[in-house]
């Protein structure tokens, strides 16, 4: 098990997550809107969009989106400076 401790640590705290649109729809238990399938802007990390608030509230940002492959890559947000 010691050989795989780093893997265990990473799986407990991943820094990047690749998800297909189908996987996201499975989690949501509904289809993504057409705009998510057609427009990269839907995946923007904007504060005022409902979908962005969901992943940002969980500590993630969209790193990249591939509309053709129907995949989105999330990355952990880096914490800002403490005040």
JOPE-V441996 format. One record per backbone hydrogen bond with DSSP energy under -1.0 kcal/mol. CO is the residue of the C=O (numbers start at 1). NH is the residue of the N-H. Records with the same first field share a line. If there is no record, write none. Layout:
# JOPE-V441996
CO->NH, NH
This chain:
# JOPE-V441996
1->4
2->5
4->8
5->9
6->10
7->11
8->12
15->76
17->74
19->72
20->24
21->25
22->26
23->27
24->28
25->29, 30
33->36
34->38
35->39
39->42
40->43
41->44
49->53
50->54
51->55
52->56
53->57
55->60
56->59
59->77
61->75
64->73
66->70, 71
70->21
71->66
72->19
73->63, 64
74->17
75->61
